[in-house]
Amino acid sequence: MSGIVISRRHILGMLGAGGAAAALSACGSSIGNDSSSGGGGETKSIKVGLVIPQAGVYAPLGVDMKQGWDLWLERHDGKFGDFTVTTVAADEGETPQTGVPATQRLLQSENCDVLVGIVNSATALGLRDLVTEAKKVLVVANAGAEDITAKGASPYIWRSSFANGQVSGAMGTYLAEENADDSVYVIASDYAAGDEALAGFTTAFEKGGGKIAGMAKPPFGKTQDYQPFLSKIKSSGAKATFCFFAGSEAVSFVKQYRQFGLADDIPLYGSGFLTEGGVLDAQGDAALDVQTSLHYTSALDTPANQEFAQAYQDKFDAVPTVYAVQTWDAANVLDRALKASGSADGDDLSKALGGLGEIDDSPRGPWSFENQTPKQKFYMRKVEKEGDGYVNTVVAETEPVGQGG
């Protein structure tokens, strides 16, 4: 993903997260038995390394991820099954050059038993050999590169988030079913995630009978003026636009798309990160009626999400995001797997994760692991105004979709 707009709430949240991380770093040993509890009973413990961005452009995602993690533990007495959890937070930073060494320290210096987190896909791929050699489970709670659970798969790497093409492919299928005779212009930042998003959308849309009117890939992290690309969209004859942008690029593109006068005549669609979290507030009215696909929205009207969203709002005075849910679910599946295995040994835990079946109590709705990544529903979301804020309301949903579509 690209740069993220950091709000005052996120800055304050990061200060809290940093304080919590410092407190948690006084950890003790790895999995162990503590017979000092009254009556000589056996107490098992597990140390989890939480690798999230704590500074830089991805810091807001790190805040949301840590809040989802903390909330799950708070509501489950700080335990996974019979294991008391100690969390050691490390700063992933923005690149593998920071994320890989941070993770290595958690394994070697902190002797962590399990790893959770990772925003950057290149970092997740760069950790494959490290965690495989250590035989420690890593639950990726965001990074969306296809190869994490495909060509770059490891028996110890699982994912509680998404694959890039999975998200955009859901929108491609939906648009083809709704408007098979229409043509769509596709545009995304020129980097790996953008490439995978465009490929996922295009494959699904053309499979359903749709036609691509044109394609553009603005330079990633360098494009501020999208007018030349918007002119091409206008002259292409496209009936709609599909895009993949995140962070500050999502804010700029959505605002300029409306300012250029395209929003009323050529509807804008995208992967859900286009209007997720803090970027939606920054986009304001420019985002109204933009439609996206994602495996979560805070507007889901289900008992599990209502309970989660209310608890999140009460604790953090914020609306939950997909980043928080993905890390909440990482905690949830580790809890289930440890109850089943009774062991955090990497082989035992990986086997238990593979046998979990349906996760039926997630805020996102039911999902299950398929090839170590979620097979899950996707929601077609439309931005609407709600009071003084904005929300991604659900207009349709898919059947469960795996990484391969």
C-alpha positions in Angstrom: 0.0 0.0 0.0 1.0 3.6 -0.4 1.3 6.4 2.1 -1.4 6.8 4.8 -2.9 10.0 6.1 -2.1 10.1 9.9 -4.9 11.6 12.0 -4.5 13.1 15.4 -6.4 10.1 16.8 -3.9 7.7 15.3 -0.9 9.7 16.6 -2.3 9.6 20.1 -3.0 5.9 19.6 0.5 5.3 18.6 1.8 6.9 21.8 -0.4 4.5 23.8 0.7 1.6 21.8 4.4 2.5 22.3 3.8 2.7 26.1 2.1 -0.7 26.1 4.9 -2.2 24.0 7.5 -1.0 26.5 5.5 -2.5 29.4 5.1 -5.8 27.6 8.8 -6.2 26.8 9.6 -7.4 30.2 8.5 -10.9 29.3 10.1 -13.9 30.8 10.7 -17.1 29.0 9.0 -19.0 26.2 6.3 -21.6 26.7 6.6 -22.8 30.2 5.0 -24.2 33.3 4.6 -22.0 36.4 3.9 -24.0 39.5 4.1 -21.0 41.7 0.4 -20.3 41.4 -1.5 -21.1 44.5 -2.1 -24.8 45.2 0.8 -26.0 43.0 -1.4 -25.9 39.9 0.2 -25.8 36.4 0.0 -22.5 34.5 1.1 -22.6 30.8 2.3 -19.5 29.0 3.0 -18.4 25.5 4.9 -15.4 24.2 3.6 -13.8 21.0 5.7 -11.4 18.9 3.4 -8.7 17.4 5.1 -7.2 14.4 3.4 -4.0 13.3 4.4 -0.6 12.0 4.8 1.8 14.9 6.1 4.8 12.9 6.1 5.9 9.3 3.4 5.9 6.6 1.9 2.5 7.8 1.7 3.6 11.4 -2.2 4.0 11.4 -2.6 0.4 10.3 -0.3 -0.7 13.1 -2.5 1.2 15.6 -5.7 -0.5 14.4 -4.0 -3.9 14.4 -2.7 -3.5 17.9 -6.1 -2.3 19.1 -7.8 -5.3 17.6 -5.3 -7.6 19.2 -5.5 -5.9 22.6 -9.3 -5.9 22.6 -9.5 -9.7 21.9 -7.1 -10.5 24.8 -8.9 -8.1 27.1 -12.2 -9.8 26.4 -10.7 -13.3 26.9 -8.8 -12.8 30.1 -5.5 -12.5 28.3 -5.4 -16.2 27.4 -5.4 -18.5 24.4 -7.0 -21.7 25.7 -5.0 -22.6 28.9 -2.1 -20.4 27.8 -1.5 -17.0 29.4 -0.4 -14.7 26.7 2.5 -12.3 26.9 2.8 -9.9 23.9 6.0 -8.4 22.7 5.5 -5.7 20.1 8.1 -4.8 17.5 8.2 -2.1 14.9 7.9 -3.5 11.4 8.7 -0.1 9.8 8.0 0.3 6.1 10.3 -2.2 4.4 11.8 -5.7 4.7 15.0 -3.9 5.7 13.3 -3.0 9.0 10.7 -5.7 9.3 12.9 -8.7 8.9 15.5 -7.8 11.5 12.7 -6.8 13.9 11.1 -10.2 13.5 14.5 -11.9 13.8 15.0 -10.2 17.2 11.7 -11.5 18.4 12.6 -15.1 17.5 16.2 -15.0 18.7 16.4 -12.5 21.5 12.9 -12.6 22.9 12.4 -16.3 22.1 8.8 -15.8 21.0 6.7 -18.8 20.3 4.4 -17.4 17.7 4.4 -14.3 15.4 1.5 -12.2 14.3 1.2 -9.1 12.1 3.1 -7.8 9.0 1.6 -5.1 6.8 4.2 -5.1 4.0 4.0 -8.0 1.5 7.7 -8.0 0.7 8.5 -8.3 4.4 6.1 -11.3 4.7 7.8 -13.0 1.8 11.2 -12.2 3.2 10.3 -14.0 6.5 9.5 -17.3 4.8 12.9 -18.9 5.3 13.4 -17.4 8.8 10.2 -18.8 10.2 10.5 -22.1 8.4 13.9 -22.7 9.8 12.8 -21.7 13.3 9.6 -23.8 12.9 7.5 -21.1 14.4 4.0 -20.1 13.2 3.5 -16.7 11.7 -0.1 -15.5 11.2 0.0 -12.7 8.7 -2.7 -10.2 9.7 -2.6 -7.9 6.6 0.0 -8.4 3.8 -2.0 -9.4 0.6 0.6 -10.6 -1.9 -0.6 -13.7 -3.6 2.7 -15.6 -3.2 2.6 -15.6 0.6 0.2 -18.5 0.4 1.0 -19.7 -3.1 4.5 -19.9 -4.6 6.1 -18.5 -1.5 4.1 -20.7 0.9 5.5 -22.2 4.0 3.8 -24.7 6.3 4.3 -22.3 9.1 2.8 -19.2 7.5 -0.9 -18.6 7.7 -3.0 -15.6 6.8 -6.0 -14.1 8.5 -6.4 -11.3 6.0 -6.8 -11.5 2.2 -5.0 -11.9 -1.1 -4.9 -8.8 -3.4 -6.5 -10.5 -6.4 -9.2 -12.0 -4.2 -10.5 -8.6 -3.1 -10.6 -7.1 -6.6 -11.7 -10.3 -8.3 -14.9 -10.2 -6.1 -15.7 -6.8 -7.6 -14.9 -8.0 -11.1 -17.4 -10.8 -10.8 -20.0 -8.5 -9.3 -19.7 -5.9 -12.0 -19.8 -8.4 -14.8 -23.0 -9.9 -13.4 -24.6 -6.5 -13.0 -23.3 -4.8 -16.2 -21.8 -7.4 -18.5 -22.2 -5.3 -21.6 -20.4 -2.3 -20.1 -16.7 -1.4 -20.5 -14.5 -0.5 -17.5 -11.3 1.5 -17.4 -8.8 0.1 -14.8 -6.2 2.1 -13.0 -3.8 1.4 -10.1 -0.5 2.5 -8.7 2.4 0.9 -10.5 3.7 -1.6 -7.9 3.1 -5.2 -6.9 -0.2 -4.8 -5.0 -1.6 -2.6 -7.8 -0.6 -5.2 -10.4 -2.2 -8.0 -8.5 -5.4 -6.0 -7.9 -5.8 -5.1 -11.6 -5.0 -8.7 -12.7 -7.6 -10.1 -10.2 -10.3 -7.6 -11.4 -9.6 -8.0 -15.1 -9.6 -11.8 -15.1 -12.9 -12.0 -13.2 -14.6 -9.2 -15.2 -13.6 -10.6 -18.6 -14.6 -14.1 -17.5 -18.0 -12.7 -16.9 -18.2 -11.1 -20.3 -17.0 -7.6 -19.5 -14.7 -5.5 -21.5 -11.7 -3.4 -20.5 -11.7 0.1 -22.1 -8.2 1.0 -21.1 -5.5 0.7 -18.4 -3.2 3.1 -16.6 -0.5 2.6 -13.9 0.5 6.0 -12.4 4.0 5.9 -10.7 3.6 4.6 -7.1 4.4 7.2 -4.4 5.2 9.9 -7.0 1.9 10.9 -8.6 0.1 13.9 -7.2 -1.7 15.2 -10.2 -4.0 12.6 -11.7 -5.5 14.9 -14.4 -3.7 13.3 -17.4 -5.0 9.9 -16.3 -8.5 11.2 -15.7 -8.6 12.7 -19.2 -7.8 9.3 -20.7 -10.7 7.8 -18.6 -13.1 10.4 -19.9 -12.1 9.9 -23.5 -12.1 6.1 -23.3 -15.8 5.6 -23.6 -15.8 3.6 -20.4 -19.0 3.2 -18.5 -17.2 2.8 -15.1 -13.8 3.0 -13.5 -12.1 0.4 -11.3 -9.1 1.4 -9.3 -6.7 0.3 -6.6 -5.3 3.1 -4.4 -4.6 3.3 -0.7 -3.6 5.9 1.9 -2.8 9.4 0.7 -3.1 8.3 -3.0 -6.6 7.1 -2.4 -7.5 10.5 -0.9 -6.0 12.4 -3.8 -7.5 10.2 -6.5 -11.0 10.2 -5.1 -11.0 13.9 -4.6 -9.6 14.7 -8.1 -12.0 12.2 -9.7 -14.9 14.2 -8.4 -13.3 17.6 -9.1 -12.7 16.6 -12.7 -16.4 15.9 -13.1 -16.2 12.1 -13.6 -18.1 10.9 -10.6 -21.6 11.6 -11.8 -21.1 10.1 -15.3 -18.6 7.3 -14.8 -19.2 5.6 -11.5 -16.0 4.8 -9.5 -15.4 1.3 -8.1 -12.4 -0.1 -6.3 -10.8 -2.5 -3.8 -12.1 -1.6 -0.3 -8.8 0.0 0.9 -9.8 2.9 -1.3 -12.4 4.1 1.3 -11.3 2.2 4.5 -10.5 3.8 7.8 -9.0 7.3 8.1 -8.9 7.9 4.3 -12.7 8.0 4.1 -12.9 10.9 6.6 -10.2 12.7 4.6 -12.0 12.2 1.3 -15.3 13.5 2.7 -18.1 14.2 0.3 -15.9 13.4 -2.6 -16.3 9.7 -1.7 -20.1 9.6 -1.7 -21.5 6.8 -3.8 -18.0 5.2 -4.5 -18.4 1.4 -4.4 -15.8 -1.0 -3.2 -15.4 -4.7 -2.3 -13.9 -5.8 1.0 -14.3 -8.7 3.4 -15.4 -6.3 6.2 -17.3 -3.1 6.9 -18.2 -1.7 10.3 -21.8 -1.4 9.0 -22.3 -5.2 9.0 -25.6 -5.9 10.7 -24.7 -9.1 12.5 -24.6 -10.0 16.2 -20.9 -10.8 16.1 -20.0 -7.5 14.4 -22.4 -5.4 16.5 -20.8 -6.7 19.7 -17.3 -6.2 18.4 -17.9 -2.8 16.9 -19.5 -1.6 20.2 -16.7 -2.9 22.3 -14.1 -1.3 20.0 -16.0 2.0 20.0 -16.3 2.0 23.8 -12.6 1.2 24.4 -10.9 3.3 21.6 -13.5 5.9 20.7 -13.2 4.9 17.1 -14.9 2.9 14.4 -13.2 -0.4 13.7 -11.5 -1.1 10.5 -10.6 -4.2 8.5 -7.1 -4.0 9.9 -8.4 -4.4 13.5 -10.6 -7.3 12.5 -7.9 -9.2 10.7 -5.7 -9.0 13.9 -8.7 -9.9 16.1 -9.2 -12.9 14.0 -5.5 -13.8 14.2 -6.0 -14.0 18.0 -9.2 -15.9 17.5 -7.7 -18.7 15.4 -4.6 -19.0 17.7 -7.0 -19.4 20.6 -8.8 -22.2 18.8 -5.7 -23.9 17.6 -4.1 -23.9 21.0 -7.2 -25.3 22.6 -7.0 -28.1 20.0 -3.3 -28.8 20.1 -2.4 -28.0 23.7 1.0 -27.0 22.3 2.6 -24.0 20.6 5.2 -26.2 18.9 5.2 -25.0 15.3 4.3 -28.3 13.7 1.5 -29.0 16.3 0.1 -25.5 15.9 0.2 -25.5 12.1 -1.6 -28.9 12.1 -4.3 -27.5 14.4 -4.8 -24.4 12.3 -5.4 -26.6 9.3 -8.1 -28.5 11.2 -10.1 -25.6 12.5 -13.0 -25.7 10.0 -15.3 -22.7 9.9 -14.6 -19.7 12.0 -18.2 -18.9 12.8 -17.9 -15.9 15.2 -15.8 -13.4 13.3 -17.0 -9.8 12.9 -16.5 -10.2 9.2 -18.8 -13.2 9.0 -18.0 -16.9 8.8 -14.8 -17.9 7.0 -12.4 -20.8 6.8 -8.8 -21.5 5.9 -8.2 -22.7 2.3 -4.5 -23.1 1.4 -3.6 -21.3 4.6 -5.5 -18.1 3.6 -9.2 -17.1 4.3 -12.0 -18.3 2.1 -14.5 -15.6 2.9 -17.4 -13.5 1.8 -16.9 -10.2 0.2 -19.2 -7.2 0.6 -20.0 -4.7 -2.1 -20.0 -1.4 -0.2 -21.2 2.0 -1.0 -20.1 5.2 0.7 -23.0 7.0 2.3 -23.2 9.9 4.8 -24.3 9.0 8.4 -24.7 12.0 10.7 -21.5 14.0 10.5 -19.5 11.0 9.2 -19.3 8.5 6.4 -19.9 4.7 6.3 -19.4 1.9 3.8 -22.9 0.4 3.6 -23.5 -3.1 2.3 -25.3 -3.3 -1.1 -24.6 -6.9 -1.9 -22.4 -9.8 -0.7 -20.8 -12.8 -2.4 -20.6 -16.4 -1.6 -17.3 -17.4 0.1 -14.4 -16.8 -2.2 -10.9 -18.4 -1.9 -7.6 -17.0 -3.1 -8.0 -18.6 -6.5 -11.4 -17.0 -7.0 
